[in-house]
Amino acid sequence: MNARTAYAVLTIIILLFTASCKQKGAPQKNQQSIIDTAHRKDYLSFIISLDTLSTADARKAVRKEDSLLRNTADSSIMPFYHYFRAGKYRQEKQWDSAMAEYQKMKGVRDGDEIELLKTYGILNQRIPSTGAVEAELMNQVLSAMKTAESAHSRLTYQFYDLMAKAYYQNSNENESLEYAERYYKHHPYKSHPVIMQRYYDISFLLASRLNDFDKMMLYNVQARNLANRTGDSLAIARTYDNEARIFVRQGQNEKALASSRKYIDYLARTNNLNEIAYNNLATSFVHNHQYDSAIRYFREAISLAQKGPKKMPSPVYYKGLVDAYKSKGDYASALQMADSAYDIETRDIRQIEAVKVAEIHEKYETEKKDRNIAELSSRNELNEKIIRQQRWTMVLGFLVFLGGLLVFYFIHRQYRLKEKNRLLQSENRRLNMEQKLLQAQLNPHFIFNSIANLQSLVASGDTKESVRYLSAFSGLLRNVLEQSRRDFIGLDEEITSLENYLQLNKMRFSGLFDYRINVDPHLYPENVLIPPMLVQPFVENAIEHGFRNIDYKGILTIFFKTDNQQMFITIEDNGKGMTIKEPGEQKKQSLAGIILKERLEVLFKSQGQYANFDIEDRKDSGGQGVAVHIVIPEIKD
């Protein structure tokens, strides 16, 4: 016994032991739960594994499982109980009882493994061991095989075996050989010795039908060698029956008879006698001219066949009797047997022809369906082409419509842009005019204060200083007038103008204040633009109002820096702050802020840019004087 045999036997022993040791539970509520229990035991694997046992061991396993399940609660609705019960009846040759048990098997749904197992059991019993298979039965086997294939059932290989048997009985050896190959290829235990033994036996029968003497010899030798290795006595006995056929073909009739007797003796001891074995033994007697013995065993074969499930003997047995009676000179009996053989052969021929007609009809229907499918496929392809063309037409139409809309949109957009540009140009002209007007308001204010300074110097009687001041003032005035014609000037020009203005005021208010102008080292004044006269009004306020009437020296600091594309300007003084009592002074101080606010609005805010300023009284934070913070966009030249 090799490893695979030991493994299969161990699997069956474990399954049997598990089933026998399982305690009886409460009765199941319904068939579904009982079937689920059966699935948990994996009876299907157990049934498949029975193929790997010898005939005697398989019979024992079936009887034992039948005994175990018979004592299980609600066994009457357990499908595997009925399967094993039917197997027991088949061993006892109670064919009708076995068929009734198969009919009691119920699966969960059509086409499941239990229903396929039930169908296999019924069809396997209905297929005769001799004689033709009827068309209706052949179609049922074919339909069941297709159902198993589509369900990817583990039992599919068994239906291939049924197809091989059916074609063999209908003398279609080529088809039988094809399905025998499928059976072996798809068997879960195809490498197991028992399965290989069965494959050799089937191959021998087909080689015998095809009159291939060499293959008959080859397969029988392989079968006997394998049977000797596994110790399968029934398989060994079958090789003697096969050997008898080989001896007949060789003309060694005495050896053929001896081999047939060995086979019959074994079947008799094991209660496995069958009509084919009797027929083969009778044939050997005919070849050895022992006609009475031949007639006896031919009649035994007929009697046993009449007790079988189909109850119809093969015409071969009657033909054998015809030869035996003719050889004895009993022509009346020979004629009677010939008539019986003719009737049975006529019946078988009609059945075979019916099968062929059914196959032709099925082939015609299949071809008709294929033609219909091909026609429908062609129509579908044509319809798909039409649908694709319609889709493309709709897409192109939509694209044309969309293109028209886009053209209309762009034309309308161009018209709107032209109108908007015209309005922007008008707005720019208006803003430029407002800028000029604001500068016109600023410059007279500066000139007024400068003349007031000159007036103070003249009144003081300092002619020389007055002349120097007037000369400096005229130069500053010329720069201011030139810059007032431009919206932006360089920061370096603005700083120069501031320094000139601060020097004039230092001449006017000698010793009153000092100043510092600081520029961030990262800032290049010659590359940055700034509105003209932006800082001067706040410088003027610091001098005129912040440093007036203080008893200490004033400090004026102006700082320029840029950060994040913004320019930050800070004007700080340490004057007296924003505490103003005279309304006139308050009005003068606020005028610079009003003008700056309007300039920032016109130059920057109207363009969507950020610009702002605030005036901080440093006394509120504990300091001294005023700080003005101006923020405008950084404009590079």
PyMOL commands that set and color helices and strands:
alter all, ss='L'
color gray80, all
select helices_A, chain A and resi 3-21+31-41+43-52+55-70+75-77+79-91+95-103+113-126+135-150+156-169+173-186+193-209+213-230+233-250+253-269+275-287+291-306+315-328+331-460+463-483+491-508+525-527+536-546+583-603+605-607+618-621
alter helices_A, ss='H'
color red, helices_A
select strands_A, chain A and resi 489-490+513-519+528-530+554-563+566-573+612-617+626-633+635-636
alter strands_A, ss='S'
color yellow, strands_A
deselect
rebuild
show_as cartoon
